Each structure stands twice: as C-alpha cells, then as structure tokens.
Amino acid sequence: MATREANWDTPLDTGGEVFELLGNARKAWIYTYVRHHPSTTIQDIVATLDLPQRTVYEYADDLAAAGFIEQSNDGRPAEYTAHEIDIQLVEGDAKRRITPELVEAIARRTRDDDIDTYIDRYGLDGLAVALEYTREYVEGSITHQILAREQDISPLEAGVILDALRPVVED
C-alpha cells in the first residue's frame, strides 16, 4: 500500500542537483526526453520540446555535470543518453523515492494544468505520494476514493490527479 501518512511539510526540494532537477520542469522535460529517446541530439530536443537551443545546451550541461545524462559519443552532433535515477529520501517517518517517473511527472506540469495545480497545492512531496498511489491505481489495487480518504483530499481531486499521472506510470 502507498504511504498512508503524507507529510506535506517534507520537502523534496531541499538541496543538491537532483533537487534542482525536481524544481525545474523544463530541465525535467529534457531529462525525460533523453531517457525515452536514447542517443538523441540537442537539435532533436530543441525541435521536439520547442525550447530555445541555448537553454537546451545549458540544461544538458547541467544534467551531464550532475550525472543524470551523458554525451555518448565524440562525434558531431553529440548524442546523449540518460542514467536511471533512484534515490530514496528519508525524513523522520516519511520516505520518498526520486525516480525517473517522478521527474517525468514534474516535467508534465508545464503541459498539464492538473499536475501543476496539484504541485502548487501539495508540493513535490504530495506529488510523490500521489505517484505511489497511481502505481497501485493502475494495478487495480486501489480506487480514487482510497487516495482521497487516506490523503484527506476530495474524491474529485484524487480522481483528477490519478488520471493525470496514469500515463507516467503506464509508459
């Protein structure tokens, strides 16, 4: 069962490169794109994500320096591949995993108002908890009413966030 006691005060954005990645939805999109498209180029990212080339180069450099992606060849154009992220953050009794799926959920906030609103209301920690529930929801072991009851949110809001996060879990 997903974490029952969400501690909305447990910040996932407390420091370090991974936390910077979590706080920057555009950087999270670049990581997610590279993860889903191994051996991609900066030009592919610029064209697909419709981001300025300078920004993509800067963010790719940041992601590479943090060890999240790497340039996989010496040729031109340079190709990038992503490393898997799986970090567990423990603060008191609350445990959260930072995974590629969480990074993708954060990236989707730029294109999904439901995820953006949820993060604004409950923070990254709340999103991490909702993502845990979404895995179980997709497996069929919980309903949106369970998420609503256990996290003390409205059933409508629970259903909306589970549906918004479903593609992250199913991909």
MARLO-540689 format. One record per residue: y, z, x of N, C-alpha, C in turn. Coordinates in Angstrom, 3 decimals. Example, Ala and Ser with C-alpha at 12.3 -4.5 7.8 and 13.67 -1.06 7.14 Angstrom:
(r (-5.690,7.800,13.190),(-4.500,7.800,12.300),(-3.300,7.800,13.200))
(r (-2.250,7.080,12.850),(-1.060,7.140,13.670),(0.030,7.870,12.900))
This chain:
(r (-1.179,0.000,0.853),(0.000,0.000,0.000),(1.229,0.000,0.888))
(r (2.257,-0.643,0.461),(3.510,-0.706,1.219),(4.126,0.680,1.321))
(r (5.058,0.798,2.236),(5.730,2.077,2.427),(6.352,2.522,1.115))
(r (5.986,3.687,0.663),(6.476,4.162,-0.627),(7.844,4.798,-0.533))
(r (8.112,5.475,0.541),(9.382,6.192,0.645),(10.344,5.397,1.503))
(r (11.089,4.511,0.884),(12.087,3.761,1.641),(13.214,4.699,1.995))
(r (13.558,4.696,3.246),(14.702,5.470,3.702),(15.811,4.462,3.936))
(r (16.679,4.292,2.961),(17.707,3.268,3.042),(18.682,3.549,4.189))
(r (18.631,4.727,4.780),(19.517,5.055,5.886),(18.912,4.703,7.239))
(r (17.658,4.244,7.289),(17.042,3.891,8.560),(17.546,2.522,8.976))
(r (18.394,2.485,9.980),(18.972,1.190,10.348),(18.045,0.376,11.239))
(r (17.887,-0.885,10.910),(17.168,-1.794,11.781),(18.134,-2.476,12.745))
(r (19.409,-2.175,12.621),(20.393,-2.845,13.470),(21.057,-1.843,14.407))
(r (20.244,-1.127,15.174),(20.780,-0.057,15.997),(21.003,-0.428,17.446))
(r (20.578,-1.586,17.904),(20.850,-1.984,19.273),(19.790,-2.881,19.848))
(r (20.128,-3.552,20.935),(19.193,-4.416,21.626),(19.200,-5.829,21.092))
(r (18.546,-6.722,21.845),(18.562,-8.139,21.492),(17.907,-8.433,20.153))
(r (16.789,-7.778,19.874),(16.114,-8.060,18.610),(16.994,-7.658,17.438))
(r (17.763,-6.616,17.602),(18.626,-6.163,16.516),(19.827,-7.087,16.354))
(r (20.278,-7.682,17.457),(21.335,-8.683,17.357),(20.823,-9.892,16.592))
(r (19.568,-10.270,16.852),(18.945,-11.373,16.133),(18.890,-11.061,14.645))
(r (18.554,-9.832,14.293),(18.454,-9.448,12.892),(19.813,-9.468,12.202))
(r (20.864,-9.229,12.949),(22.193,-9.179,12.351),(22.895,-10.516,12.271))
(r (22.299,-11.570,12.806),(22.939,-12.875,12.833),(22.024,-13.884,12.145))
(r (22.325,-14.194,10.897),(21.457,-15.059,10.101),(21.339,-16.462,10.694))
(r (22.411,-16.981,11.285),(22.333,-18.322,11.884),(21.429,-18.311,13.118))
(r (21.510,-17.275,13.919),(20.632,-17.158,15.085),(19.178,-16.987,14.615))
(r (18.996,-16.238,13.535),(17.658,-16.066,12.969),(17.109,-17.406,12.471))
(r (17.984,-18.268,11.904),(17.543,-19.592,11.453),(17.064,-20.427,12.625))
(r (17.787,-20.354,13.745),(17.387,-21.134,14.912),(16.024,-20.665,15.414))
(r (15.842,-19.350,15.528),(14.532,-18.830,15.943),(13.444,-19.311,14.976))
(r (13.697,-19.182,13.687),(12.717,-19.564,12.672),(12.395,-21.051,12.751))
(r (13.418,-21.868,12.926),(13.192,-23.315,13.025),(12.323,-23.636,14.241))
(r (12.655,-23.052,15.386),(11.886,-23.301,16.605),(10.452,-22.807,16.429))
(r (10.284,-21.686,15.748),(8.933,-21.150,15.513),(8.095,-22.100,14.665))
(r (8.713,-22.697,13.646),(7.984,-23.607,12.762),(7.864,-25.024,13.338))
(r (8.682,-25.343,14.337),(8.689,-26.687,14.932),(8.617,-26.572,16.450))
(r (7.440,-26.262,16.983),(7.300,-26.129,18.444),(7.718,-27.420,19.156))
(r (8.220,-27.255,20.345),(8.677,-28.374,21.179),(9.819,-29.141,20.528))
(r (10.704,-28.424,19.881),(11.864,-29.040,19.258),(13.017,-29.102,20.255))
(r (13.986,-29.918,19.959),(15.146,-30.066,20.833),(16.394,-29.510,20.150))
(r (17.416,-29.316,20.935),(18.700,-28.858,20.391),(19.200,-29.863,19.350))
(r (19.054,-31.150,19.643),(19.516,-32.177,18.712),(18.777,-32.095,17.379))
(r (17.472,-31.785,17.415),(16.710,-31.606,16.173),(17.267,-30.441,15.363))
(r (17.558,-29.354,16.052),(18.081,-28.158,15.387),(19.439,-28.453,14.764))
(r (20.316,-29.097,15.526),(21.663,-29.428,15.039),(21.565,-30.290,13.786))
(r (20.727,-31.320,13.844),(20.609,-32.243,12.715),(20.001,-31.587,11.486))
(r (18.989,-30.766,11.685),(18.278,-30.174,10.554),(19.040,-29.016,9.928))
(r (19.567,-28.135,10.763),(20.226,-26.932,10.240),(21.709,-27.139,9.979))
(r (22.230,-28.298,10.370),(23.639,-28.618,10.146),(24.551,-27.549,10.743))
(r (24.279,-27.228,12.011),(25.087,-26.270,12.749),(25.797,-27.009,13.886))
(r (26.947,-26.509,14.324),(27.633,-27.144,15.448),(26.777,-27.100,16.717))
(r (26.805,-28.186,17.470),(25.986,-28.282,18.677),(26.301,-27.163,19.658))
(r (27.558,-26.856,19.831),(27.950,-25.790,20.765),(27.339,-24.450,20.356))
(r (27.362,-24.166,19.054),(26.779,-22.928,18.534),(25.282,-22.892,18.791))
(r (24.602,-24.005,18.554),(23.154,-24.052,18.755),(22.819,-23.824,20.225))
(r (23.560,-24.467,21.126),(23.320,-24.234,22.555),(23.533,-22.766,22.918))
(r (24.625,-22.191,22.432),(24.937,-20.785,22.736),(23.851,-19.856,22.202))
(r (23.451,-20.058,20.948),(22.439,-19.197,20.347),(21.072,-19.414,20.988))
(r (20.740,-20.654,21.341),(19.472,-20.917,22.023),(19.444,-20.214,23.376))
(r (20.573,-20.225,24.078),(20.647,-19.500,25.351),(20.443,-18.005,25.142))
(r (21.083,-17.456,24.102),(20.920,-16.027,23.793),(19.466,-15.701,23.465))
(r (18.843,-16.542,22.641),(17.451,-16.315,22.246),(16.512,-16.437,23.441))
(r (16.796,-17.375,24.324),(15.975,-17.536,25.526),(16.153,-16.343,26.465))
(r (17.396,-15.881,26.630),(17.658,-14.732,27.506),(16.972,-13.472,26.976))
(r (16.855,-13.355,25.662),(16.206,-12.195,25.055),(14.682,-12.340,25.043))
(r (14.173,-13.528,25.394),(12.734,-13.738,25.440),(12.109,-14.153,24.121))
(r (12.920,-14.576,23.151),(12.389,-14.981,21.848),(11.970,-16.446,21.818))
(r (12.667,-17.278,22.595),(12.284,-18.676,22.738),(12.329,-19.007,24.221))
(r (11.716,-20.141,24.559),(11.808,-20.586,25.947),(11.868,-22.096,25.992))
(r (12.536,-22.571,27.027),(12.574,-24.000,27.274),(11.213,-24.368,27.839))
(r (10.522,-25.297,27.192),(9.132,-25.559,27.551),(8.944,-26.741,28.478))
(r (10.020,-27.405,28.866),(9.894,-28.488,29.835),(11.183,-28.597,30.629))
(r (11.108,-29.366,31.700),(12.293,-29.557,32.527),(12.979,-30.884,32.247))
(r (12.421,-31.641,31.336),(12.962,-32.966,31.055),(14.167,-32.930,30.139))
(r (14.673,-34.108,29.915),(15.788,-34.274,29.004),(15.306,-35.088,27.823))
(r (15.503,-34.730,26.619),(16.131,-33.459,26.247),(15.159,-32.295,26.410))
(r (15.728,-31.139,26.636),(14.929,-29.920,26.771),(14.243,-29.616,25.442))
(r (13.024,-29.112,25.523),(12.276,-28.715,24.333),(12.093,-27.210,24.344))
(r (12.066,-26.633,23.150),(11.974,-25.180,23.014),(10.768,-24.799,22.172))
(r (10.173,-23.675,22.516),(9.109,-23.078,21.715),(9.458,-21.604,21.511))
(r (8.917,-21.028,20.460),(9.222,-19.632,20.119),(8.069,-18.721,20.496))
(r (8.401,-17.502,20.856),(7.418,-16.447,21.074),(7.310,-15.637,19.788))
(r (6.133,-15.117,19.528),(5.946,-14.256,18.360),(6.634,-12.912,18.604))
(r (7.230,-12.386,17.572),(7.878,-11.081,17.628),(7.039,-10.132,16.783))
(r (6.693,-8.993,17.331),(6.023,-7.946,16.555),(6.382,-6.616,17.195))
(r (7.445,-6.031,16.678),(7.968,-4.772,17.199),(7.920,-3.754,16.081))
(r (7.441,-2.567,16.393),(7.436,-1.506,15.395),(8.533,-0.516,15.722))
(r (9.342,-0.216,14.732),(10.426,0.746,14.863),(10.034,1.981,14.062))
(r (10.067,3.123,14.710),(9.726,4.370,14.040),(10.926,5.297,14.140))
(r (11.371,5.768,12.995),(12.450,6.741,12.954),(12.043,7.809,11.947))
(r (11.694,8.958,12.452),(11.182,10.016,11.577),(9.870,9.569,10.974))
(r (9.766,9.658,9.654),(8.559,9.230,8.953),(8.564,7.749,8.599))
(r (9.712,7.107,8.746),(9.824,5.696,8.369),(9.365,4.806,9.511))
(r (8.505,3.845,9.183),(8.033,2.865,10.150),(8.350,1.482,9.611))
(r (8.934,0.645,10.451),(9.235,-0.727,10.069),(8.749,-1.655,11.171))
(r (8.223,-2.795,10.765),(7.798,-3.818,11.721),(8.812,-4.951,11.704))
(r (9.220,-5.351,12.872),(10.082,-6.512,13.011),(9.160,-7.654,13.403))
(r (9.040,-8.608,12.505),(8.116,-9.725,12.657),(8.875,-11.038,12.470))
(r (8.238,-12.158,12.806),(8.885,-13.445,12.526),(9.214,-13.631,11.041))
(r (8.395,-13.055,10.171),(8.653,-13.170,8.738),(9.931,-12.429,8.356))
(r (10.162,-11.261,8.955),(11.401,-10.531,8.677),(12.591,-11.326,9.186))
(r (12.472,-11.901,10.363),(13.551,-12.725,10.910),(13.815,-13.912,9.980))
(r (12.755,-14.533,9.469),(12.930,-15.654,8.545),(13.595,-15.205,7.251))
(r (13.219,-14.054,6.739),(13.851,-13.544,5.513),(15.348,-13.338,5.746))
(r (15.704,-12.823,6.895),(17.117,-12.627,7.222),(17.816,-13.975,7.336))
(r (17.152,-14.944,7.958),(17.737,-16.278,8.086),(18.024,-16.877,6.718))
(r (17.144,-16.645,5.781),(17.301,-17.234,4.448),(18.490,-16.666,3.669))
(r (19.073,-15.585,4.158),(20.226,-15.019,3.443),(21.383,-15.997,3.404))
(r (21.460,-16.911,4.380),(22.549,-17.876,4.390),(22.398,-18.923,3.299))
(r (21.172,-19.075,2.781),(20.902,-20.126,1.791),(20.343,-19.593,0.485))
(r (20.155,-18.294,0.405),(19.586,-17.696,-0.801),(20.434,-16.492,-1.198))
(r (21.192,-16.649,-2.264),(22.088,-15.578,-2.708),(21.344,-14.314,-3.110))
(r (20.106,-14.452,-3.592),(19.337,-13.266,-3.991),(18.997,-12.402,-2.782))
(r (18.591,-13.034,-1.701),(18.288,-12.284,-0.481),(19.569,-11.696,0.095))
(r (20.632,-12.475,0.098),(21.915,-11.997,0.615),(22.388,-10.764,-0.152))
(r (22.313,-10.820,-1.471),(22.726,-9.684,-2.299),(21.846,-8.471,-2.036))
(r (20.547,-8.686,-1.906),(19.620,-7.577,-1.652),(19.942,-6.899,-0.323))
(r (20.199,-7.689,0.710),(20.560,-7.110,2.008),(21.874,-6.347,1.905))
(r (22.840,-6.896,1.182),(24.115,-6.188,1.005),(23.918,-4.835,0.329))
(r (23.013,-4.785,-0.639),(22.782,-3.535,-1.378),(21.916,-2.536,-0.614))
(r (20.862,-3.017,0.035),(19.853,-2.115,0.591),(19.684,-2.213,2.101))
(r (20.423,-3.095,2.725),(20.377,-3.216,4.175),(19.116,-3.904,4.662))
(r (19.034,-4.034,5.971),(17.878,-4.682,6.580),(16.617,-3.863,6.384))
(r (16.776,-2.550,6.372),(15.618,-1.691,6.141),(15.040,-1.932,4.750))
(r (15.912,-2.035,3.765),(15.458,-2.319,2.409),(14.766,-3.664,2.308))
(r (15.284,-4.652,3.051),(14.645,-5.958,3.070),(13.265,-5.877,3.709))
(r (13.145,-5.115,4.792),(11.846,-4.951,5.453),(10.830,-4.332,4.496))
(r (11.256,-3.345,3.732),(10.368,-2.710,2.752),(9.982,-3.724,1.676))
(r (10.953,-4.476,1.178),(10.664,-5.476,0.144),(9.695,-6.537,0.670))
(r (9.807,-6.887,1.934),(8.903,-7.866,2.516),(7.472,-7.321,2.574))
(r (7.324,-6.042,2.877),(5.996,-5.422,2.863),(5.392,-5.507,1.454))
(r (6.189,-5.204,0.455),(5.718,-5.288,-0.922),(5.400,-6.734,-1.295))
(r (6.179,-7.681,-0.786),(5.958,-9.085,-1.114),(4.595,-9.547,-0.627))
(r (4.176,-9.087,0.549),(2.837,-9.446,1.043),(1.768,-9.014,0.038))
(r (1.917,-7.801,-0.463),(0.944,-7.275,-1.435),(1.079,-7.980,-2.783))
(r (2.290,-8.340,-3.146),(2.553,-9.056,-4.392),(1.862,-10.415,-4.368))
(r (1.978,-11.126,-3.254),(1.345,-12.437,-3.111),(-0.172,-12.307,-3.147))
(r (-0.706,-11.232,-2.581),(-2.154,-10.991,-2.616),(-2.629,-10.600,-4.010))
(r (-1.708,-10.204,-4.875),(-2.056,-9.821,-6.236),(-2.382,-8.352,-6.400))
(r (-2.095,-7.540,-5.381),(-2.454,-6.125,-5.474),(-1.351,-5.246,-6.065))
(r (-0.143,-5.786,-6.222),(0.922,-5.037,-6.896),(1.698,-5.975,-7.808))
(r (2.498,-5.375,-8.671),(3.398,-6.125,-9.549),(4.834,-5.745,-9.212))
(r (5.754,-6.480,-9.804),(7.163,-6.156,-9.566),(7.519,-4.778,-10.133))
(r (6.809,-4.337,-11.165),(7.079,-3.013,-11.726),(6.760,-1.909,-10.721))
(r (5.739,-2.113,-9.914),(5.385,-1.106,-8.901),(6.493,-1.006,-7.865))
(r (6.974,-2.150,-7.390),(8.095,-2.133,-6.442),(9.296,-1.437,-7.062))
(r (9.603,-1.776,-8.299),(10.763,-1.183,-8.975),(10.626,0.335,-9.071))
(r (9.474,0.795,-9.498),(9.253,2.233,-9.662),(9.287,2.962,-8.315))
(r (8.556,2.441,-7.334),(8.439,3.145,-6.059),(9.713,3.100,-5.219))
(r (10.531,2.087,-5.418),(11.766,1.984,-4.638),(13.008,2.310,-5.464))
(r (12.805,2.683,-6.702),(13.888,3.088,-7.589),(14.960,2.004,-7.720))
(r (14.484,0.792,-8.044),(15.380,-0.314,-8.342),(14.978,-0.869,-9.698))
(r (15.807,-1.723,-10.270),(15.492,-2.257,-11.594),(14.317,-3.235,-11.496))
(r (13.525,-3.328,-12.563),(12.422,-4.296,-12.566),(12.909,-5.734,-12.363))
(r (14.063,-6.056,-12.915),(14.613,-7.394,-12.739),(14.915,-7.659,-11.260))
(r (15.565,-6.704,-10.634),(15.895,-6.850,-9.217),(14.619,-6.945,-8.374))
(r (13.604,-6.171,-8.712),(12.336,-6.224,-7.988),(11.702,-7.605,-8.119))
(r (11.677,-8.133,-9.322),(11.110,-9.464,-9.536),(11.874,-10.548,-8.801))
(r (13.189,-10.433,-8.788),(14.020,-11.432,-8.112),(13.754,-11.436,-6.613))
(r (13.730,-10.265,-5.986),(13.536,-10.239,-4.533),(12.113,-10.636,-4.156))
(r (11.127,-10.250,-4.953),(9.753,-10.674,-4.659),(9.620,-12.190,-4.736))
(r (10.243,-12.797,-5.724),(10.197,-14.261,-5.843),(10.974,-14.932,-4.719))
(r (12.083,-14.335,-4.302),(12.879,-14.917,-3.219),(12.138,-14.840,-1.885))
(r (11.372,-13.775,-1.684),(10.651,-13.595,-0.415),(9.269,-14.244,-0.388))
(r (8.780,-14.661,-1.548),(7.449,-15.259,-1.633),(7.261,-16.420,-0.642))
(r (8.206,-17.367,-0.527),(7.997,-18.471,0.428),(7.878,-18.012,1.890))
(r (8.512,-16.930,2.221),(8.420,-16.398,3.590),(6.996,-15.956,3.880))
(r (6.382,-15.296,2.941),(5.026,-14.777,3.111),(3.991,-15.880,3.012))
(r (4.218,-16.847,2.140),(3.232,-17.904,1.914),(3.240,-18.976,2.991))
(r (4.344,-19.144,3.712),(4.420,-20.187,4.759),(3.601,-19.851,5.960))
